[in-house]
Amino acid sequence: MAHKKATGAVKNVHDSNAQYRGIKVFGGQSIHAGGIIVRQAGAKYKLGANVYEGNDFTIHAAIDGVVTFSKKKVERFDGRKYLRTHVSVTPNA
């Protein structure tokens, strides 16, 4: 005869899959057209020249070239300024 009553199964032990976000190709590295440069949640990095944005804010290269990251000063609605990082691709020479 058992000395302890049987308990139910454990709930809420599931784990979601990893998102694998971040910068995939860094500044100065070459990339082919359509290649993923940045996977991000929300628009942390803004679009520059020769790049386009996917449905989930993923930044892709529009042409073959070299990836460049640049910071630009942007003014908020209340007049404050802050730095915003722009991602662009320069064509191969």
MIROLO-400505 format. One record per residue: residue in three letters; x negated, y negated, z of N, C-alpha, C, CB in turn. Coordinates in pm, whole numbers, plus 50000, padded with zeros to 5 digits. Glycine has a CB too. Layout:
alaXYZXYZXYZXYZ;...
***
This chain:
met499165011850000500005000050000499114987650000500965000050122;ala499484977949918498654965949904498784957050028499054958049778;his497674950750064497684941650178497954927250136496364942250251;lys497854924450006498124910949955499114911749843496824904149907;lys500004901849839500994901549732500314896849603502194892149769;ala500664902649492500084898849363500514884649326500494908849251;thr499574876849272499884863149231499984862249080498824853249284;gly500524851049033500704849148889499414845848817501714838248864;ala499494845748687498314842448604498004827448615498564846448456;val496754823948593496314809948600496784802448476494764809148614;lys497264790148497497704781848385496744770248367499144776648409;asn496864763348257496074751348227494574753948225496384740548328;val494154764848166492734767848157492234766748013492444781848212;his493014760447927492634759047787491654747547770493864757047699;asp490874748147663489934737547631490064734547483488454741447669;ser490004721747448490134717947308488784719047237490684703647295;asn488844719847106487624720847026486874707547027487954724946882;ala485564708247009484734696247006485074687846883483244699947005;gln484944674646894485284665546784484104662846691485814652446840;tyr482884664346741481664662046661481634648146601481554672446551;arg481884638146683481854624346636480454618546650482864615646714;gly480224607246582478954600446593478374597146458477974608746672;ile477154591946459476464588246335475834600846277475394577146360;lys476144603846152475624615746086474404612646001476704622145999;val474364600545942473214596345861472764582845915473574595545707;phe471514581645954471014569546018470454559845915469954572946121;gly470184547545959469674537245871468354541245808469504524345947;gly468204538545678466994542045606467034555645542465844541345698;gln468014563945576468124577145517468954576445390468734587245616;ser468664585245295469404585445169470674593745184468534590945054;ile471664590645101472944597645107473544598244967473924590545205;his474314608744942475004610444815476414604644826475064625344773;ala477014601544713478364596044711479334605944774478804592744566;gly480204601044862481184609444930480684615245061481584620544841;gly479404613645091478844619145213479314611445336477324618945207;ile479424618545448479894612345573478734605045639480494623045668;ile478954592445673477944584545743478254584245893477874570145687;val479504581045929479904579946069481264586646087479954565146116;arg481384595046192482684600046235483004592846364482694615946254;gln484174586146370484484577746485485974578346517484044563246459;ala486294575246642487674573846686487944558946700487954581546821;gly488724553346610488904538946607487794532746525488914533046750;ala487944519946495486994513246405485864506846484487704502746320;lys484994514946545483844509546617482854503346519483154520546701;tyr482584510246410481704505146305482584500146190480704516146255;lys482254488346138483044482246031482444485545895483124466946050;leu483254484045791482834487245655482014476045595484034490245568;gly480934479745529480124470345453480274473245305478634471145495;ala479214470645229479254472745085479064487545051478174464245016;asn479774492044949479624505444891479964516744987478214507244842;val480904514445078481414524945165482934524145167480824523645310;tyr483574535245206485024535245222485394543245345485724540945096;glu486634541245392487084547045518488114557845493487664536145609;gly487974569045563488934579945554490114577545647488264593145588;asn491034587145650492254585845731491964585045880493184597445704;asp490894591445926490564591846068489404582546102490234606146111;phe489254571546029488224561346049486814566346014488234556646193;thr486724577745947485414582645903484894573945790485504597445858;ile483624570045799483024561545696482224570245600482114550545759;his482544569345470481904577045364481124567745272482944585145285;ala480114573245206479364565645106480124565944974477924571445088;ala480244554444909480924553644780479964556244664481584540044763;ile478654554044686477644556044582476444563144642477234542544518;asp475554568044555474274573244602473394561544643473584581844492;gly472674562944753471814552044796471244554244934472554539044794;val470864543244999470244543545132471174536545230468834536745131;val471384542545346472284537145448471604525745523472734548245547;thr472334514845545471834503745625472884499845728471464491545536;phe472414496845850473264491945957472854477545985473134500746087;ser473834468645997473534454646026474524449446128473564446045897;lys474074440046211474954433946311475294419846266474284433746452;lys476574416346274477034403046236477824397046351477894403546107;lys477704383746368478484376946471479894374846419477824363446511;val480864378546501482274377146465482944368946575482974391046447;glu483854360346537484544351846635485894357846670484714337446580;arg486174358646799487464363546845488514352646832487384368446992;phe489754356046859490844346346848490724334946948492174353346867;asp490024337347060489874326947161488564319147146489944333047301;gly487834321447039486624313947011485334320547056486724300947075;arg485424331147137484214338147180483604345747063484524347747297;lys482284346947066481584354046960481004367047015480474345246898;tyr480984377346931480394390046969479794396546846481444399347035;leu478914406246868478254413146758479074425046713476844417646798;arg479194426846584479914438046526478974445146428481234433246454;thr478894458346436477994465946350478704469646220477494478646422;his478074466546108478594469645975477714480445912478654456945885;val478354489845844477654500645776477784498445627478214514645818;ser476674499145555476714497445410475704506845345476424482745370;val475844508345213474924516545135474354507845024475634529145076;thr473014507345016472374499944908471954510044801471134491744960;pro472174506844673471834516444568470334518844559472354511444433;asn469974530744514468554533944495467984525544381468354549044466;ala466764520444400466154511944297465534520044186465084502944360;
***
